[in-house]
Amino acid sequence: MTDDIIKRKSEHIQLCLTEQVTGENIHTGFDSHRFIHNALPEISFDDITLHTSFVDKQLQSPFLISSMTGGAALAETINRNLATAAEERGWAFALGSTRALIESKEYRRSFQVRKYAPTTPIIANLGAVQLNYGFGLEQCKQIIDITNADALVLHLNSIQEVIQQGGDTNFKNLLPKIASICNGLDIPVGVKEVGFGIDGTVAKQLCEVGVSFIDVAGAGGTSWSQVEKLRSKEPIKKIAAEAFNSWGNPTSYCITDVKSTITNQKVIASGGIKNGLDAAKAIALGADIVGLGRSILKEATESAEALTELMEIRELELKMVMFGIGVKSMEELGNTDRLVSF
């Protein structure tokens, strides 16, 4: 890996921790949905369960630590804390982009977290555009072998790549290459956005070629055009990025649109999920599990204990919502008629 890529990874972490990196005048859409409170829930709070499954593994709760980092010095500490906490709380865990893992052995350890999370569903991650830049089935198999991952997610980040200095912008004919990865691996392959959202039409195209799950990664959370704007030394790109500070499909819209077009594949809701109430709304709209990223990054830099405490809070919030509407399982939450739009 070149020094430039290592520097970029470190800058991404610092900017997400310290700067305003969300879009402006763009929201997840969850504020347009409200649960009808059930004053007589007729259930015991102690009977509420968050258990579900993903990639043929059991989860204690329907949460995913979304892809964040890897391939930089600080990333090793962050990923170790994330993996430890995921194992403790029974969440799934998605690694940051593993391109670095193939291009250099220097920070390979930052992606090798299985020893901290022996039973956790681990999802490896690679930019789909890299399939046009020398990556193929062989490299994907290497990634899976090195990370011991249970699934692979290919991320789509076209707008980010344009603003990023030296970004890879050839997104031509990726669909058949994604199909070949799905057909060539013996683990599930998913596709995610990075904060601008996947709509139903794109989800259907992807699932028709073999994709097993869709992470909508909608707008309303981190905007990677804004992150790259802050990094950029190119005045033209910095100005152009400003026009995209309200770009993207809101997360709530993505969930409902994707669920209207696919039936057999899992849907992950991520993009601006702040708390257990947002998570509950996402599941009631049709998501199977919910991803949290930047909102837990600060704690991930501190310790696994700090992160575990925050995760426990998110779980309690979700349970309180379920108690408040009188449902006691993920299936009941997904089928509730107590979420209304206004």
C-alpha positions as CSV (number, residue, x, y, z in Angstrom):
1,M,0.0,0.0,0.0
2,T,1.3,3.5,-0.8
3,D,1.9,6.1,1.9
4,D,-1.0,8.1,0.2
5,I,-3.5,5.4,0.9
6,I,-2.4,5.0,4.5
7,K,-2.6,8.7,5.0
8,R,-6.1,8.8,3.5
9,K,-7.4,6.0,5.8
10,S,-6.1,7.9,8.9
11,E,-7.6,11.2,7.7
12,H,-11.0,9.5,7.1
13,I,-11.0,8.5,10.8
14,Q,-9.9,11.8,12.1
15,L,-12.4,13.8,10.0
16,C,-15.3,11.6,11.0
17,L,-14.4,12.1,14.6
18,T,-13.8,15.8,14.6
19,E,-15.6,17.5,11.6
20,Q,-19.1,18.1,10.3
21,V,-19.3,15.3,7.7
22,T,-23.1,14.9,7.4
23,G,-25.0,16.4,4.5
24,E,-27.0,19.5,4.8
25,N,-30.8,19.7,4.2
26,I,-30.9,15.9,3.8
27,H,-32.4,13.6,6.4
28,T,-33.0,9.9,6.9
29,G,-36.7,10.4,6.7
30,F,-37.4,8.6,10.0
31,D,-38.8,11.8,11.4
32,S,-41.7,11.4,9.0
33,H,-42.7,8.2,10.8
34,R,-44.1,7.8,14.3
35,F,-45.1,4.9,16.4
36,I,-48.6,4.9,17.9
37,H,-48.1,4.3,21.6
38,N,-49.9,1.3,23.1
39,A,-50.8,2.1,26.6
40,L,-51.9,-1.5,27.3
41,P,-49.1,-3.6,25.7
42,E,-50.3,-6.9,27.4
43,I,-46.7,-8.3,27.4
44,S,-43.9,-8.4,30.0
45,F,-40.9,-6.4,29.3
46,D,-38.8,-9.4,30.3
47,D,-40.3,-11.5,27.5
48,I,-39.0,-9.1,24.8
49,T,-36.3,-10.7,22.7
50,L,-34.0,-9.1,20.1
51,H,-32.7,-12.4,18.7
52,T,-32.5,-12.8,15.0
53,S,-30.1,-14.3,12.4
54,F,-27.9,-13.1,9.6
55,V,-25.7,-15.1,7.1
56,D,-26.7,-18.3,8.9
57,K,-25.5,-17.1,12.3
58,Q,-27.5,-16.2,15.3
59,L,-27.5,-12.6,16.6
60,Q,-28.5,-11.5,20.1
61,S,-29.9,-8.3,18.6
62,P,-30.6,-7.0,15.1
63,F,-27.6,-4.7,14.9
64,L,-24.6,-4.5,12.6
65,I,-21.4,-2.5,13.2
66,S,-21.2,-0.9,9.8
67,S,-18.0,-0.8,7.7
68,M,-15.7,1.9,9.0
69,T,-12.0,1.4,8.8
70,G,-8.9,-0.8,8.3
71,G,-5.4,-0.4,6.8
72,A,-4.1,2.3,9.2
73,A,-2.4,2.2,12.5
74,L,-5.4,3.5,14.6
75,A,-7.7,1.2,12.6
76,E,-6.1,-1.9,14.3
77,T,-7.2,-0.6,17.8
78,I,-10.6,0.4,16.5
79,N,-11.3,-2.9,14.8
80,R,-10.1,-4.8,17.9
81,N,-12.5,-2.9,20.1
82,L,-15.3,-3.3,17.6
83,A,-14.8,-7.0,17.3
84,T,-14.6,-7.5,21.0
85,A,-17.7,-5.6,21.7
86,A,-19.6,-7.3,18.8
87,E,-18.8,-10.6,20.3
88,E,-19.9,-9.5,23.8
89,R,-23.2,-8.0,22.6
90,G,-24.0,-10.5,19.8
91,W,-23.9,-8.0,16.9
92,A,-22.7,-8.6,13.4
93,F,-19.5,-6.8,12.3
94,A,-18.5,-5.4,8.9
95,L,-14.9,-4.5,8.2
96,G,-13.7,-1.5,6.4
97,S,-12.5,-1.7,2.8
98,T,-10.1,-4.6,2.5
99,R,-8.4,-3.4,-0.6
100,A,-5.5,-2.4,1.7
101,L,-5.2,-6.0,2.8
102,I,-4.3,-7.2,-0.7
103,E,-2.1,-4.3,-1.6
104,S,0.1,-4.4,1.5
105,K,0.8,-6.8,4.4
106,E,1.8,-3.8,6.6
107,Y,-1.6,-3.4,8.2
108,R,-3.1,-6.8,7.5
109,R,-3.5,-7.3,11.2
110,S,-6.1,-4.5,11.4
111,F,-8.4,-6.8,9.5
112,Q,-7.7,-10.0,11.3
113,V,-10.1,-9.8,14.2
114,R,-11.6,-13.3,14.2
115,K,-9.7,-14.2,17.4
116,Y,-11.6,-11.4,19.2
117,A,-14.9,-12.4,17.8
118,P,-15.0,-16.2,17.3
119,T,-18.8,-16.5,16.9
120,T,-19.6,-13.1,15.4
121,P,-20.8,-12.9,11.8
122,I,-17.9,-11.0,10.1
123,I,-18.4,-9.3,6.8
124,A,-15.4,-8.4,4.6
125,N,-15.7,-5.3,2.4
126,L,-14.3,-4.3,-1.0
127,G,-15.1,-1.4,-3.3
128,A,-17.1,-2.8,-6.3
129,V,-15.2,-0.5,-8.6
130,Q,-12.0,-2.4,-7.8
131,L,-13.4,-5.1,-10.0
132,N,-12.4,-2.8,-12.9
133,Y,-9.0,-2.1,-11.4
134,G,-7.3,-5.5,-11.2
135,F,-9.4,-7.2,-8.5
136,G,-11.3,-10.3,-9.3
137,L,-12.4,-13.6,-7.9
138,E,-8.9,-14.7,-6.8
139,Q,-8.4,-11.5,-4.8
140,C,-11.9,-11.9,-3.2
141,K,-11.0,-15.4,-2.1
142,Q,-7.8,-14.1,-0.6
143,I,-9.7,-11.5,1.4
144,I,-12.1,-14.1,2.7
145,D,-9.2,-16.5,3.6
146,I,-7.2,-13.8,5.4
147,T,-10.2,-12.3,7.3
148,N,-12.0,-15.6,7.9
149,A,-15.2,-13.7,7.0
150,D,-18.7,-15.1,6.8
151,A,-19.8,-12.9,3.9
152,L,-18.4,-10.3,1.5
153,V,-20.0,-6.9,0.8
154,L,-19.1,-4.9,-2.3
155,H,-19.5,-1.2,-1.7
156,L,-20.7,1.4,-4.3
157,N,-19.3,4.9,-3.9
158,S,-19.4,6.6,-7.2
159,I,-19.8,10.2,-6.0
160,Q,-17.1,9.8,-3.4
161,E,-14.6,8.5,-6.0
162,V,-15.1,11.6,-8.2
163,I,-14.3,14.0,-5.3
164,Q,-11.5,11.8,-3.9
165,Q,-8.0,12.7,-5.2
166,G,-7.0,10.0,-7.6
167,G,-10.3,8.3,-7.2
168,D,-11.4,5.3,-9.3
169,T,-14.3,6.4,-11.5
170,N,-14.7,3.6,-14.1
171,F,-18.0,2.1,-12.9
172,K,-18.7,0.6,-16.4
173,N,-20.0,-3.0,-16.7
174,L,-19.7,-3.8,-13.0
175,L,-22.9,-5.8,-12.9
176,P,-21.6,-8.9,-14.7
177,K,-18.4,-8.8,-12.6
178,I,-20.5,-8.7,-9.4
179,A,-22.4,-11.7,-10.8
180,S,-19.1,-13.6,-11.3
181,I,-18.1,-12.9,-7.7
182,C,-21.5,-14.1,-6.4
183,N,-21.2,-17.3,-8.5
184,G,-17.5,-17.9,-7.6
185,L,-17.6,-17.6,-3.8
186,D,-19.2,-20.1,-1.4
187,I,-20.3,-17.4,1.1
188,P,-23.0,-14.8,0.7
189,V,-22.2,-11.7,-1.2
190,G,-24.0,-8.4,-0.5
191,V,-23.8,-4.9,-1.9
192,K,-23.9,-1.6,0.0
193,E,-23.8,2.1,-0.7
194,V,-21.7,4.4,1.5
195,G,-24.3,7.0,2.4
196,F,-26.2,8.0,-0.8
197,G,-28.6,5.1,-0.8
198,I,-29.6,2.1,-3.0
199,D,-33.1,2.3,-4.5
200,G,-35.4,-0.6,-5.5
201,T,-34.5,-0.7,-9.2
202,V,-30.8,-1.1,-8.4
203,A,-31.5,-3.6,-5.7
204,K,-33.5,-5.7,-8.1
205,Q,-30.7,-5.7,-10.7
206,L,-28.2,-6.8,-8.1
207,C,-30.3,-9.5,-6.6
208,E,-31.1,-10.9,-10.1
209,V,-27.4,-11.6,-10.6
210,G,-27.0,-13.4,-7.2
211,V,-26.5,-10.8,-4.5
212,S,-27.7,-12.2,-1.2
213,F,-28.3,-9.0,0.8
214,I,-28.6,-5.3,0.3
215,D,-27.3,-2.7,2.7
216,V,-29.2,0.5,1.6
217,A,-26.8,2.9,3.4
218,G,-29.0,5.8,2.7
219,A,-28.6,9.6,3.1
220,G,-29.0,11.3,6.3
221,G,-25.8,10.2,8.0
222,T,-22.1,10.6,6.9
223,S,-21.7,12.1,3.5
224,W,-18.5,10.9,1.9
225,S,-18.5,13.7,-0.7
226,Q,-18.2,16.1,2.3
227,V,-15.5,14.0,3.9
228,E,-13.5,14.0,0.6
229,K,-14.2,17.8,0.2
230,L,-12.5,18.4,3.6
231,R,-9.5,16.3,2.5
232,S,-9.2,17.8,-1.0
233,K,-6.4,20.0,-2.1
234,E,-8.2,20.6,-5.5
235,P,-10.2,23.9,-5.4
236,I,-12.5,22.8,-8.3
237,K,-13.5,19.6,-6.6
238,K,-14.0,21.3,-3.3
239,I,-16.4,23.7,-4.8
240,A,-18.2,21.0,-6.8
241,A,-18.6,18.9,-3.7
242,E,-20.7,21.7,-2.1
243,A,-23.4,21.0,-4.7
244,F,-23.8,17.5,-3.3
245,N,-24.2,18.3,0.4
246,S,-27.9,17.4,0.1
247,W,-27.5,14.5,-2.3
248,G,-28.8,11.1,-1.9
249,N,-31.9,8.9,-1.2
250,P,-33.1,9.1,2.4
251,T,-32.6,5.9,4.4
252,S,-36.3,5.3,5.1
253,Y,-37.2,5.7,1.4
254,C,-34.5,3.2,0.5
255,I,-35.8,0.6,2.9
256,T,-39.4,0.7,1.6
257,D,-38.4,1.0,-2.1
258,V,-36.0,-1.9,-1.9
259,K,-38.5,-4.1,0.0
260,S,-41.0,-3.5,-2.7
261,T,-38.8,-5.0,-5.3
262,I,-37.0,-8.0,-3.6
263,T,-38.4,-10.7,-1.5
264,N,-35.8,-13.4,-0.7
265,Q,-32.8,-11.3,0.2
266,K,-32.0,-9.7,3.5
267,V,-32.1,-5.9,3.8
268,I,-29.8,-4.0,6.1
269,A,-30.7,-0.4,7.1
270,S,-27.8,1.9,7.6
271,G,-27.3,5.6,7.0
272,G,-27.9,8.1,9.9
273,I,-29.3,5.6,12.4
274,K,-28.9,7.5,15.7
275,N,-30.6,5.3,18.3
276,G,-32.9,2.4,19.0
277,L,-36.0,4.3,18.0
278,D,-34.5,4.8,14.5
279,A,-33.6,1.1,14.5
280,A,-37.2,0.2,15.4
281,K,-38.6,2.3,12.6
282,A,-36.2,0.8,10.1
283,I,-37.2,-2.7,11.1
284,A,-40.9,-1.8,11.0
285,L,-40.4,-0.4,7.5
286,G,-38.9,-3.7,6.4
287,A,-35.2,-4.0,7.3
288,D,-33.9,-7.2,8.8
289,I,-31.0,-5.7,10.7
290,V,-29.7,-2.2,11.3
291,G,-26.2,-0.8,10.9
292,L,-24.5,1.8,13.0
293,G,-21.2,3.4,12.0
294,R,-19.9,6.9,12.8
295,S,-22.3,7.2,15.8
296,I,-20.2,4.6,17.6
297,L,-16.8,5.5,16.3
298,K,-15.8,7.8,19.2
299,E,-16.4,5.0,21.7
300,A,-14.6,2.5,19.5
301,T,-11.4,4.6,19.7
302,E,-11.6,4.6,23.5
303,S,-12.2,1.0,24.6
304,A,-14.3,-2.1,24.0
305,E,-16.0,-1.3,27.4
306,A,-17.1,2.1,26.4
307,L,-18.4,0.7,23.1
308,T,-20.2,-2.2,24.9
309,E,-22.0,0.3,27.1
310,L,-23.2,2.3,24.2
311,M,-24.4,-0.8,22.4
312,E,-26.3,-1.8,25.5
313,I,-28.1,1.6,25.4
314,R,-29.1,1.1,21.8
315,E,-30.5,-2.3,22.6
316,L,-32.5,-0.9,25.6
317,E,-33.9,1.8,23.4
318,L,-35.1,-0.7,20.9
319,K,-36.7,-2.9,23.6
320,M,-38.4,0.2,25.1
321,V,-40.0,0.9,21.7
322,M,-41.1,-2.7,21.4
323,F,-42.7,-2.4,24.9
324,G,-44.3,0.8,24.0
325,I,-46.1,-0.7,21.0
326,G,-46.7,-4.1,22.5
327,V,-44.5,-6.4,20.4
328,K,-42.0,-8.9,21.8
329,S,-40.0,-10.2,18.8
330,M,-38.3,-9.0,15.6
331,E,-41.0,-10.8,13.6
332,E,-43.8,-8.9,15.4
333,L,-41.9,-5.6,15.1
334,G,-41.5,-6.2,11.4
335,N,-45.2,-6.8,11.0
336,T,-46.5,-4.0,13.3
337,D,-49.3,-1.7,12.1
338,R,-48.3,0.9,14.7
339,L,-45.9,2.8,12.6
340,V,-47.6,5.6,10.7
341,S,-46.4,8.2,8.3
342,F,-47.3,11.9,8.4
